[in-house]
């Protein structure tokens, strides 16, 4: 039996063996993907995605600039029985302002918390890139609710997944640009502005992008 892929273990919330691929040439662990106008998939139009895992078995990432509609983090804590409704007004500031995002079209009922590396749960928290971790267990939500969580965090519902070779093909077809991760782009509060800011980060004027793929 082949070893279980890094992507699968991240989705299952298992930390063992994770985080050792990022230095391998050609893999984009810990990088940001920025959708090009020619993306062609409305689910990822104008998306900025943090890549949590990328290997020969495929890739997995979290969309960091797609708000989850009217879903409110304090109310979500009540729904998950982490706090009582009467305790919502007692939440620490980090919990009050926590962003809830649409992390991608796969497993949309499941929560993934991208956060700063000042918080770690043994066998549950996955170190992905420089200063960025991912935890997919309810324990981190409990910690945030009592003021003991990470300094910076976003909660994403669902994730984006790619089959083996799929992400590489999409990049070759001018579907994605990529760049080094920027904590401010991941955790910043101006969610609606992240796409424009990500393009400017790599020196691209959003107004100059063509809607047609150009191959050399």
C-alpha positions in Angstrom: 0.0 0.0 0.0 1.3 3.5 -0.9 2.0 5.8 2.0 -0.9 8.1 2.7 -0.5 11.4 1.0 0.4 14.6 2.9 -2.8 16.2 1.6 -5.0 13.4 3.1 -3.3 13.6 6.5 -3.9 17.3 6.6 -7.5 16.9 5.8 -7.8 14.2 8.5 -6.0 16.6 11.0 -3.1 14.3 11.6 0.3 16.1 12.1 2.7 13.1 11.8 5.1 13.5 8.9 3.6 16.8 7.8 5.7 19.8 6.8 8.7 18.1 5.3 8.0 18.7 1.6 8.2 22.5 1.4 11.9 22.6 0.5 11.6 20.2 -2.4 12.0 21.9 -5.8 8.8 22.4 -7.7 6.4 22.1 -4.8 4.4 25.1 -3.6 3.8 24.3 0.1 3.5 27.6 2.0 3.0 29.7 -1.2 0.1 31.8 -2.3 -1.8 31.0 -5.5 -3.4 34.0 -7.2 -6.1 33.3 -9.8 -5.7 34.7 -13.3 -8.6 36.0 -15.3 -8.4 33.0 -17.5 -9.1 30.7 -14.6 -12.4 29.5 -16.1 -13.7 28.1 -12.8 -16.2 30.4 -11.1 -15.5 28.7 -7.8 -12.0 30.2 -7.8 -12.5 33.5 -9.7 -10.3 36.2 -8.1 -9.2 33.8 -5.4 -6.1 33.9 -3.3 -5.2 30.5 -1.9 -2.6 29.5 0.7 -1.1 26.1 -0.3 -1.0 23.8 2.7 0.3 20.7 0.9 1.7 20.0 -2.6 3.3 16.8 -3.6 3.1 14.1 -6.4 -0.1 12.9 -4.7 -1.8 16.3 -5.4 -2.4 19.6 -3.6 -4.6 21.1 -0.9 -5.1 24.8 0.0 -7.3 27.3 1.7 -8.9 30.2 0.0 -8.1 33.3 2.2 -10.2 36.0 0.5 -13.8 34.6 0.2 -16.1 35.6 3.1 -18.5 32.9 4.3 -21.6 35.1 3.9 -23.4 35.9 7.0 -21.7 33.3 9.2 -20.6 34.9 12.4 -17.7 33.3 14.5 -19.3 33.9 17.9 -22.6 32.4 16.7 -20.7 29.5 15.2 -19.2 28.9 18.7 -22.7 28.7 20.1 -23.8 26.3 17.4 -20.9 24.0 18.2 -21.7 24.1 21.9 -18.3 25.6 22.7 -19.9 28.6 24.5 -23.4 29.4 25.7 -25.3 32.1 23.8 -25.3 34.3 26.9 -21.4 34.2 26.9 -21.1 35.8 23.4 -20.6 39.2 24.9 -17.8 37.9 27.1 -15.6 36.7 24.2 -12.1 38.1 23.9 -11.4 40.6 21.0 -9.6 38.0 18.9 -12.7 35.8 18.9 -15.1 38.7 18.3 -13.2 39.8 15.2 -12.3 36.3 13.9 -12.9 36.0 10.1 -15.0 33.0 8.8 -14.2 32.3 5.2 -15.1 29.9 2.4 -12.0 27.8 2.3 -12.9 26.0 -0.9 -15.5 23.7 -2.4 -14.4 20.4 -0.7 -15.9 19.4 2.7 -17.6 22.7 3.2 -19.0 21.6 6.5 -15.6 21.2 8.0 -13.5 23.9 9.6 -9.8 24.6 9.1 -8.0 27.2 11.1 -4.9 28.9 9.5 -3.0 30.6 12.3 0.3 32.1 13.5 2.9 29.8 14.9 2.5 31.1 18.5 -0.1 28.4 19.1 0.5 24.6 18.8 -1.4 21.5 19.7 0.8 18.3 19.8 -0.3 15.8 17.1 -2.9 18.2 15.7 -1.2 21.4 14.6 0.6 21.3 11.3 3.5 23.6 10.6 3.3 24.5 7.0 5.4 27.6 6.2 7.3 30.3 7.8 5.2 31.3 10.8 2.0 29.7 9.4 0.3 26.7 10.9 -3.0 24.8 10.3 -5.2 23.1 13.0 -8.4 21.3 12.1 -9.6 20.3 15.5 -12.2 21.9 17.7 -9.6 22.4 20.5 -8.3 25.5 18.8 -11.8 27.1 18.6 -12.1 26.4 22.4 -8.7 28.1 22.9 -9.7 31.1 20.9 -13.0 31.4 22.8 -11.2 31.6 26.1 -8.5 34.0 24.9 -5.7 31.4 24.8 -5.5 31.0 21.0 -3.0 32.3 18.4 -2.5 36.0 17.9 -3.6 35.7 14.3 -6.1 33.3 12.8 -8.8 32.7 10.2 -11.4 30.0 10.2 -12.1 28.5 6.7 -15.0 26.2 5.9 -13.9 23.7 3.4 -10.8 23.6 1.3 -9.5 23.4 -2.3 -8.1 20.2 -3.6 -6.2 19.1 -6.7 -5.6 15.6 -8.1 -2.0 14.5 -8.9 -0.6 16.8 -11.6 -3.8 18.9 -11.8 -2.3 22.1 -10.1 0.8 21.9 -12.3 -1.4 21.7 -15.4 -3.5 24.7 -14.3 -0.4 26.8 -13.7 1.0 25.9 -17.1 -2.3 26.9 -18.6 -2.0 30.4 -17.0 -4.7 29.6 -14.5 -2.6 30.7 -11.5 0.3 32.9 -10.5 2.1 32.1 -7.3 4.3 34.0 -4.8 5.7 33.8 -1.3 3.2 33.8 1.5 2.4 37.1 3.1 0.9 36.9 6.7 -0.9 40.2 6.1 -2.6 38.8 3.0 -3.6 35.6 4.9 -4.8 37.2 8.2 -5.6 40.8 7.1 -9.0 42.1 7.8 -9.6 43.7 4.4 -10.8 40.5 2.8 -12.3 42.1 -0.3 -9.0 43.8 -1.1 -6.7 40.8 -0.8 -6.8 39.9 -4.5 -5.8 43.3 -5.7 -3.1 43.5 -3.0 -1.7 40.0 -3.9 -1.3 41.0 -7.6 0.4 44.3 -6.6 2.7 42.3 -4.3 4.2 40.6 -7.3 4.3 43.8 -9.4 1.2 43.3 -11.5 -1.3 46.1 -12.2 -4.7 44.3 -11.9 -6.0 46.5 -14.8 -3.3 45.3 -17.1 -4.2 41.6 -16.9 -5.4 40.0 -20.1 -8.4 37.7 -20.2 -6.7 35.5 -22.8 -3.9 33.1 -22.1 -0.6 34.0 -23.7 1.9 31.3 -24.4 5.5 32.0 -25.3 
